Amino acid sequence: MSNISHSICSQDLETVAVDADLMSQWLEDVPKTMSSKLLYDLKTLLSHYAGFLVSNKKVTVEFPVEGIPCADVGESTIYIPVNTLAEGRVDHTISSVVHELHHIEHSLEMSKAVKIMEPILRRILGTIRVDMGGHPCSLLQKLEQREPIYFWEPKDSVSKNGHEYHDFLLQVAQDVCFLYNVLEDVRIDEMQSPSLSRYRLKHEKYCYEKSKEREDTPGIYYSKLFEALFHYKDLEHSDDIASRRDDKKAICGASAEQVPAMALHNFIEEVRDQICRRWEELVQESEESLVQQFLESKAADTFDQEDETESAYGLRVKSSKEVALDAPQACKAEEEMLYMMDEGWVEGEPGQNSDTISASLNAEIESFRNLTIVPCNEILESNPHGVTYDSLIIDYV
């Protein structure tokens, strides 16, 4: 799939139709087309949802210029990209806000969920046979031959201990977190009131139809998880998912602490197969890396240059400066993948046919924060009841 990113500016908004059919049923005079002022008003309005949906916590609502909706339960913060609003999809954005706020209100922190799943993951790793120095052993023994593994804090353990299999552990953590999130999404969405669930049903139908239009597939494991999600959401029927131990009623009746283990127990074979695939990929990459390192070392010996080397094999060895520049970018991409995997494949991934908000438009939207409207009432001789009007105060500071 080609990577196409379009930066939205003020002029683009004038032609964007506002899709707010549901919101228009309770809010009068919603404009038919988008504008920077309407974007600001909608951001302000949506921020107030946190006050009545999550009344027991102080929730921060952030509006980044790009990305996909997600929630940081530990920090009580949700992220709602402005680009969805700028596309005119107001009802869909309300659905995302409600969904992410329900994560803050009802879900566990992801680290706690993974910690609950860790004992089951360790048992799964114990059933997978691999080679260690020419002798068969379990994958768990292989991973822990030098130091223990901790799925529940893969990023911290990497920075503190430098585990030699941290990339692999991170991938496994991502895979099981996505599985957990499928069941948790089903559970928390069913808690929505009928008035709010209308937005969700409209949004789910849109996402489902978009997913069917995509030519690419998310792989065996993730295809099965989306099959499960669509089945639990009553968007399609799957005999396979229907035969699992826990149905939608059981998932919705479970507590937040029960869902992580429930997710693994219902899809334990899929998780085991995915771990095996991840390990096979790692082994293959390691073998290829050894060959690459050998050829690069030969090239470096032949051409001793300070910054870079072009060898007779057609290989180019990166300079130390280039490696240093690449490292932060790789870490950032890794963090974004963890942080945004909530609904990434259905809604679209950053940089793939996505719209972003230009810096000038974002500044224009935020400029409305300097406006203060003060309601006034002035008594006149000709009108003893007084004249009510609004005063507009512009703060240039």
C-alpha positions in Angstrom: 0.0 0.0 0.0 1.4 3.4 -0.9 2.0 5.9 1.8 0.0 9.1 1.1 -0.3 11.8 3.6 -2.3 15.0 2.9 -1.8 18.0 5.1 -5.2 19.8 5.6 -5.2 23.6 5.6 -7.9 26.2 6.2 -8.9 26.4 2.5 -9.5 22.6 2.4 -12.1 22.9 5.3 -14.4 25.0 3.2 -15.3 22.1 1.0 -15.6 19.5 3.8 -19.2 18.4 4.6 -20.0 17.9 8.2 -21.3 14.5 9.1 -23.1 15.2 12.4 -26.5 13.7 11.9 -26.7 12.3 15.4 -25.3 15.3 17.1 -27.7 17.6 15.2 -30.6 15.8 16.8 -29.7 17.5 20.2 -27.6 20.5 19.1 -29.2 23.0 16.8 -27.7 24.9 13.9 -24.7 22.7 13.3 -22.9 24.1 10.2 -23.0 22.1 7.0 -19.3 22.6 6.3 -16.2 22.6 8.4 -14.2 25.6 9.5 -11.4 26.3 11.9 -13.8 27.9 14.4 -16.1 24.9 14.3 -13.1 22.6 14.9 -12.2 24.6 18.0 -15.8 24.6 19.2 -16.1 20.8 18.7 -12.8 20.2 20.5 -14.1 22.3 23.4 -17.4 20.5 23.4 -15.8 17.0 23.3 -13.5 17.8 26.2 -16.6 18.3 28.4 -17.6 14.6 27.8 -14.8 13.6 30.3 -16.6 15.5 33.1 -19.8 13.5 33.0 -18.5 10.1 31.7 -15.6 9.8 34.1 -16.7 11.8 37.1 -14.3 10.2 39.6 -11.0 11.1 37.8 -9.4 14.1 36.4 -9.1 13.2 32.7 -7.1 15.1 30.1 -8.3 15.1 26.5 -5.6 15.8 24.0 -6.1 16.6 20.3 -2.9 15.7 18.4 -2.8 16.8 14.7 -2.5 13.2 13.5 -2.7 9.6 14.6 -5.6 7.3 15.8 -7.7 7.5 18.9 -6.2 5.8 22.0 -6.2 6.0 25.8 -3.5 6.0 28.4 -5.3 4.6 31.4 -2.5 5.1 33.8 -2.2 8.7 33.0 -6.0 9.3 32.6 -5.4 10.8 29.2 -7.2 10.2 25.9 -5.9 11.2 22.5 -8.4 12.2 19.8 -6.7 13.2 16.5 -8.1 16.4 15.0 -7.7 15.0 11.5 -10.9 12.9 12.0 -12.8 16.1 12.8 -11.2 17.9 9.9 -12.6 15.2 7.6 -16.1 16.2 8.8 -16.7 12.9 10.7 -18.1 14.5 13.8 -20.4 11.6 14.9 -17.4 9.2 14.5 -15.2 11.4 16.6 -17.9 11.5 19.4 -17.9 7.7 19.3 -14.1 7.6 19.7 -14.2 10.0 22.6 -16.9 8.0 24.4 -15.0 4.7 23.7 -11.6 6.0 25.0 -13.2 7.6 28.1 -14.8 4.2 28.9 -11.3 2.7 28.8 -10.3 5.3 31.5 -13.4 4.6 33.5 -13.6 0.8 33.3 -10.3 -0.8 32.0 -7.1 -1.8 33.7 -3.8 -0.2 32.9 -2.2 -2.3 30.1 0.8 -3.2 32.3 -1.6 -4.7 34.9 -3.5 -6.6 32.2 -0.3 -8.1 30.8 0.9 -9.0 34.3 -2.3 -11.0 34.8 -1.6 -12.8 31.5 2.1 -13.5 32.2 1.7 -16.8 34.1 -0.4 -18.2 31.2 2.1 -16.9 28.7 4.9 -18.6 30.6 3.0 -21.9 30.4 2.6 -21.5 26.7 6.3 -20.8 26.2 7.0 -23.9 28.2 5.2 -26.0 25.6 7.2 -24.7 22.6 10.3 -26.8 21.7 13.4 -25.1 20.3 17.1 -25.7 20.0 19.7 -24.5 22.5 23.2 -25.4 21.6 22.2 -28.5 19.8 19.9 -29.7 22.5 16.1 -29.4 22.6 14.6 -27.2 25.3 11.5 -25.2 25.9 11.3 -21.6 24.5 10.9 -20.4 28.1 14.2 -22.0 29.0 15.9 -20.5 26.0 14.6 -17.0 26.8 15.6 -17.2 30.4 19.0 -18.9 30.0 20.8 -15.7 31.1 18.1 -13.6 32.9 14.4 -13.7 33.7 11.8 -12.2 31.3 9.0 -9.8 32.3 6.2 -9.3 29.8 4.5 -6.8 32.0 7.2 -4.2 31.6 9.0 -5.0 28.3 10.1 -1.4 27.7 11.5 -0.8 31.2 13.3 -4.2 31.3 14.9 -3.4 28.0 16.3 -0.1 29.3 17.3 -1.4 32.6 18.6 -4.9 31.8 19.1 -4.9 28.0 17.6 -8.4 27.6 18.9 -10.0 24.5 15.4 -11.0 23.4 13.7 -7.7 24.2 12.5 -7.2 20.6 10.9 -10.6 20.6 9.3 -10.1 24.0 8.0 -6.7 22.9 6.3 -8.3 19.8 4.7 -11.0 21.9 3.4 -8.4 24.4 1.9 -6.4 21.5 0.2 -9.5 20.1 -1.4 -10.5 23.4 -2.3 -6.8 24.2 -4.2 -6.6 20.9 -6.1 -9.8 21.8 -6.9 -8.5 25.2 -8.1 -5.2 23.8 -10.5 -7.0 21.4 -12.4 -8.6 24.3 -12.1 -5.5 26.5 -13.5 -3.3 23.7 -16.6 -5.5 23.5 -17.0 -5.4 27.3 -16.8 -1.7 27.8 -18.8 -0.7 24.7 -21.8 -2.6 26.0 -21.8 -0.4 29.1 -22.7 2.7 27.0 -26.1 4.2 27.3 -28.5 3.9 24.4 -28.1 7.5 23.5 -24.3 7.2 23.2 -24.3 3.7 21.7 -25.9 5.2 18.5 -22.6 6.9 17.7 -20.7 3.7 18.3 -23.0 1.6 16.0 -22.6 4.2 13.2 -18.9 4.2 13.7 -18.6 0.4 13.8 -20.5 0.0 10.6 -18.2 2.5 8.9 -15.0 0.8 10.2 -16.3 -2.6 9.2 -17.1 -1.5 5.7 -13.7 0.2 5.4 -11.9 -3.0 6.5 -13.7 -5.0 3.8 -12.5 -2.6 1.2 -8.8 -3.1 2.1 -6.9 -5.3 -0.3 -4.2 -6.2 2.2 -4.7 -8.6 5.1 -3.3 -8.3 8.7 -1.9 -11.8 8.8 -3.2 -15.1 10.2 -3.3 -14.1 13.8 -4.7 -10.7 13.4 -7.2 -11.9 10.8 -8.6 -14.2 13.4 -8.8 -11.4 16.0 -10.7 -9.2 13.7 -13.0 -12.1 12.9 -13.7 -12.4 16.6 -14.2 -8.6 17.0 -16.7 -8.5 14.1 -18.5 -11.6 15.5 -18.8 -10.2 19.0 -19.9 -6.8 17.6 -22.7 -8.7 15.6 -21.3 -7.4 12.3 -20.9 -10.9 11.0 -21.2 -14.5 12.2 -18.3 -16.9 12.8 -19.0 -20.5 13.7 -15.4 -20.8 14.9 -15.7 -17.9 17.3 -19.2 -19.0 18.4 -17.7 -22.4 19.5 -15.2 -20.8 21.9 -15.5 -21.2 25.6 -16.8 -17.7 26.4 -19.5 -15.9 24.3 -20.3 -12.2 24.2 -22.6 -12.5 27.2 -19.8 -14.0 29.3 -17.3 -11.4 28.1 -19.7 -8.5 29.0 -20.4 -10.0 32.3 -16.8 -10.4 33.3 -14.9 -8.0 35.5 -11.9 -6.0 34.3 -9.6 -8.4 36.1 -11.1 -11.4 34.5 -10.9 -10.3 30.9 -7.1 -10.7 30.4 -7.0 -14.4 31.3 -10.3 -15.0 29.5 -8.7 -13.6 26.3 -5.8 -16.1 26.4 -7.9 -19.0 27.4 -10.3 -18.5 24.4 -7.5 -18.0 21.9 -4.7 -20.0 23.4 -3.9 -22.0 20.2 -3.8 -18.8 18.1 -1.4 -17.2 20.6 0.8 -20.2 20.7 1.0 -20.4 16.9 1.7 -16.6 16.7 4.6 -17.0 19.2 6.0 -19.8 17.1 5.8 -17.6 14.0 7.5 -14.8 15.8 10.3 -17.1 16.9 10.8 -18.6 13.5 11.1 -15.1 12.1 13.7 -14.2 14.7 15.7 -17.3 14.0 15.6 -16.6 10.2 16.6 -12.9 10.8 19.4 -13.9 13.1 20.8 -16.3 10.4 20.6 -13.6 7.8 22.2 -11.1 10.1 25.2 -13.3 10.7 25.7 -13.6 6.9 25.3 -9.8 6.6 27.8 -9.1 9.4 30.3 -11.4 7.8 30.1 -9.8 4.4 30.2 -6.3 5.9 33.2 -7.1 8.0 34.9 -8.3 4.8 33.9 -5.1 3.0 35.2 -3.0 5.9 38.6 -4.8 5.8 38.9 -4.2 2.1 37.9 -0.5 2.1 39.1 1.3 5.2 37.1 4.5 5.1 36.1 6.7 8.0 32.4 7.4 7.3 31.1 4.7 4.9 32.2 1.8 2.8 31.0 0.6 -0.6 32.3 -2.9 -1.2 32.8 -5.2 -4.1 29.8 -7.1 -2.8 27.5 -4.0 -3.3 27.2 -3.6 0.4 27.2 -0.2 2.2 28.3 0.0 5.8 26.6 2.8 7.8 28.8 5.3 9.6 28.6 5.6 13.4 26.9 9.0 12.9 24.1 7.5 10.7 23.5 4.7 13.2 23.1 7.2 16.0 20.6 9.2 13.9 18.6 6.0 13.1 18.3 4.8 16.7 15.9 7.5 18.1 13.7 7.1 15.0 13.5 3.4 15.6 12.6 3.9 19.2 9.9 6.4 18.4 8.3 4.1 15.8 8.3 1.3 18.4 6.6 3.5 20.9 4.0 4.7 18.4 3.3 1.1 17.4 2.6 0.1 21.1 0.7 3.3 21.8 -1.5 3.3 18.8 -2.3 -0.3 18.2 -5.7 0.1 19.8 -7.6 0.4 16.5 -4.8 0.9 14.1 -5.6 -1.6 11.4 -9.3 -0.9 11.1 -9.1 2.9 11.2 -5.8 3.1 9.1 -2.2 3.5 10.2 -0.3 6.8 10.4 1.2 7.7 7.0 -1.1 5.4 5.0 -3.6 7.4 3.0 -4.1 9.6 6.1 -4.9 13.3 6.5 -3.0 15.4 8.9 -3.6 18.9 10.2 -1.2 21.5 8.9 0.7 23.6 11.4 -1.0 26.8 10.2 -4.5 25.4 10.6 -3.7 24.0 14.0 -2.4 27.4 15.1 -5.6 29.0 13.7 -7.8 26.6 15.6 -5.9 27.1 18.9 -6.1 30.9 18.4 -9.8 30.8 19.3 -8.6 29.9 22.9 -7.8 33.7 23.2 -11.5 34.6 22.7 -13.6 35.3 25.7 -17.4 35.7 25.4 -19.1 37.6 28.3 -22.9 37.6 28.6 -24.1 41.1 29.4 -27.5 42.7 30.4 -27.9 46.4 30.2 -31.0 48.3 31.6 -32.3 51.1 29.3 -34.9 53.7 29.9 -36.7 52.6 26.8 -36.5 48.9 27.8 -36.8 48.3 31.6 -36.3 44.6 31.1 -32.9 45.2 29.8 -31.1 44.2 26.6 -29.1 41.0 26.7 -26.0 40.7 24.5 -22.6 39.0 24.3 -19.3 40.9 24.5 -16.4 39.5 22.7 -13.0 40.0 24.4 -9.8 39.2 22.4 -6.7 38.5 24.4 -3.6 39.2 22.3 -1.1 38.2 25.0 
